[in-house]
Amino acid sequence: MKNSRVYISVSEEEGIVSIIFRNMSAVPLSITGEELTERFVRGDISRNSEGSGLGLAIVKNFTEIQNGTFEVVVDGDLFKTICRWRRWEEEILK
């Protein structure tokens, strides 16, 4: 949404590092978070001039290649993306 803010938080709990991005959409989203991470899907179906619908799919694949997880949570016009990774030291010791 134009002139909105993005909130970013980073935390670690039990060896898992999480990065959470929160933002608001210009209109309520009538799509699930899982659907938003599919290729060529846009949150605002009426949009026809910007974006390819690949961004979240690329982030999800990139995160998973690094042995992390990526999740999108939608609640009306509020959405958040959550990236999680095991701490590097923890991964080495596995």
Secondary structure, DSSP 8 states (H G I E B T S, - for coil): -TT---EEEEEEETTEEEEEEEEE-SS---S-HHHHTSTT--S-TT--SS--S-HHHHHHHHHHHTT-EEEEEEETTEEEEEEEEE-HHHHHH-
